[in-house]
Amino acid sequence: MVNIFPFKGWRFNTDIVSDLSQVIAPPYDVINDADQSALYERSPYNYVRIILNRSAGNERYSEAEKTFSEWKKNEILIQDTDPSVYLLCQSFLQGEQQIERTGFITKLKITKLGGQVLPHEQTISKHINDRYNLMKATKANTGQIFMSYRDQTRTVESIMGAYEDDIPLIDVVLDGIQYRLWRLTDEGEINTIQNVLAGTKAIIADGHHRYKTAYQYAHDHPEINGSDRVMVTLVNAYNDGMNVLPTHRIIRGKPIDDDRFIKKIKGRFDIEKKSSAAELLNEMDQRRSSDTINLGVLTRVGNAYLLSYKGKKNWTRDLSTASQALDVNVLHQLILKPACGIDTRDQNDLGYLGYIRGNEPALEMIKNVSDYDFVFFVNPPDLDQIFDVAETGETMPQKSTYFYPKVYSGLVTAGIGD
C-alpha cells in the first residue's frame, strides 16, 4: 500500500520575508547559469542558495548545510508546530482557459520502485550523486517529487473545497503561475486521505532521480529516524488540472530527402501532405479522439505531412499492448529507426534528438527552432495510458511526457525525521 504521513514543515517566516515570490525557486534541474544569477540577485534568502548555490565541488553541499542551519537559527525558516499535510493549488492559463491543479504535499513511505510506487519514464541517473550529497549535508528534502495517483471519488478535491475560502499560507505568482498553500492538521481529514492512498498505486510524474536518491539514502542510513520517508507532491490523475503536454522531437544530423523518407515509411502509414504546419497541427488536434495514431512531420524544406499509422495494433513482441499504443513508441520504432537510422535505445543515437515542449502552442515553439532535418509532432498520452504502461513494469522512452506546471522549491522543506 502507499503510506503517507503528515510532517512538521519548515516554511519562510513572512515576518522577515514579506514577499515570498522573491525567495521560492524553480526546481534545480531547470535552472541555468543566467537563472541562478537572477535568483541570487532577487533576494539574499532565495532558495537557490540551498538547492543550487555557486560554490564549487563539495563546498556546494557544506555551503547549503550552513545556509539551511543559519536560516533556521535566525528564523528565516520556521517550523510548523503540528504535523501537517499541505494543500496546494496551482492556477495557470492554458491557451485561453484558466486551469487549477490541486494536490497536496506530504511524506511518503519509501519502497522499492515497481511495487506501489511506479516509474513511468526512462531516466539517466547522472544527478543522483549530487542530490545524495545535498540530502546528506542538509538532512532534509529540499525539492519536490511530483507524483500522481488515481481516485475517481476526488476525495482531496472535496477536502480542498472547504479550505479555498480561508486565507492561504502562501499566495504568490511565480512565472505566471499562482501558487496557494494551506495547512491541513485535522486528523480525521488526514486519515481520510491516508485511506484513499492506501488503496492505490502512485506513479512518479517528475523527479525519478530524486526518488532514487531518497531510496539510496534510506538504504544507507537505516539508523537515522525518518530516513525511510520522503517529501512528495501528489495530484489525482482525475484532477481537472492534471494535464500532460506533448514533447515533440527535432532531428538534426540525419538529412534525408522527402521522397526517400516517404518511401521508407509508406508501407505502415497513410501519408497526407498539408499546406502548412498550422494545417497539420489543426488536423492532428481534430483527430485526437480517433482510434488511429496520427503523427505529424515538418521536413527541412518546409513540407508538412500527416502520418496515420495503418498497421496492426500488436506490431512487436518486445512491448506490451499498452506501450504499443503510445505515439512516441510508434514514432521511435516505426519511423525514426527504419527511416532516419536512429535507434533511441542506443545512448549514442540520442545526440541526434532535440525536444520542444512547454505551455505554448507548438507553432509558437517551433519559431525558435532552426537547422533541423525533421520536426516530428506527437500527441501526449493520457494519464490512464501512463498508468497502464507503468503497471506492466515497462517505462516510456525519455521525455515522453511533460507535466505542467512544475512544483517549485521552497514552498515547504521537510527535515529528515520531522
Steps between C-alpha positions, in 0.01 A plus 500: 500500500600865454566639848501876554566703813457860617818682601614821667612704203748787495366811327621853438418737786283771346584738786850515354441398137192697405505425125519125451515537122860619548619189682323197348702348216444266205620139532880491489516299177332772291723781633774608259789735580306813408203387711729430794648851484154657476376300800804602704430863420134468587549444873769399752251233609420354160474123527752454217766547769402160636409298191761636255747745652809644333762314702722257312544128555415356838486850650159530336357256753669642809387847392142377461511345846643821649231712334220266606624495861539879514154558358350275765705657779408854390135404443508572129349154487264398780355159571132427531407373844252235389542215251332619183400414147532804272226562245635656180316675219678615182298726268615574146385574148506230235410661173210724600378272780569556869611171655527404868706202606447396860704251698683467828851482644568218742759244599497162333634168625789408270466162333681330216394626159264271316275412791264768626714780355548474125743676266342600171795618294858397426747732674872566513630485856775762462350724773474239774843558657443875507159478668624227734781722626256789549260280698786363708626850582167667578317195635194634322279456195555828318319424173170347401438160346186548291274193503151399391243252625150405388191585704175536309320612817725812508534491877780758527316733263197483730711580805667786313158655441465568873829689512492715188320787675763504777798731473785286363844479661650576160341696218756599239538514124814331371579515128135560420366223725309575819600283796275470805579282799291402804594290801276207587533370857160338561572136588172379355565661162859375497379147579251522215778592256725226638225243445452611139872468426524164676277348233685625195836519328696814422709581196792739495410777257812711552799436725602140436860569599387679819308188600795275421720731708263474797481122459881472505526730802243294691689181413832649614370658821240277665626623836371854430144544618275597208749421225241264351256785423528764230307818419280478188227692326205279404232593246200290403516377141131595468558856617386748235842667500702182458583544134787342311654710223682354199875490450573536130820367340757691296743304285837646403791340320290256297425672169262293285302634206122487522450236230744259664347558842146436376607190309642347821182541706209489253446128554388565860350850473240685300672825404315824428685814396371817667536858387676615819604404851193685626265284291688187608472578871134592467429169326687308772294676764173416325596133480616457859186311598535247217632147551780561250842625609563821308844660492623806317828591336647823371799443270804720449361637171178608670265221394242382755358148508238325711609141571216265597610159622313231312669187633391248760472605862733218602798597287774351719550231761749718687242735652169461680178597328490812718846610386422430134210746518730792583568755227861532610572127467346490153714799406821358646467143377310531171632833368821617663669161492421382144477839326756713684738233624456609864471235770368688805598206722863574416634787713736599217208563265321727745736779393300535180186587699389832638170580669243778504244513776323753714169671565498687169345388170738286295500760221640758740765265633633397159564864408812472715614178333755522221737268316291184513447208267160407642260618768269220611177589678339255742187497712557453874383187681216534748545408866326164464745404224792602720369289789429206267859500371650542847292215641638261236846563643609690188610861470453754227793643305672803649304823467174334404295723729502858616306572815425870529552690719802390703481514880741768626748460784477682831125482548564251781817326612490164678772416744585132517330373812261799532 
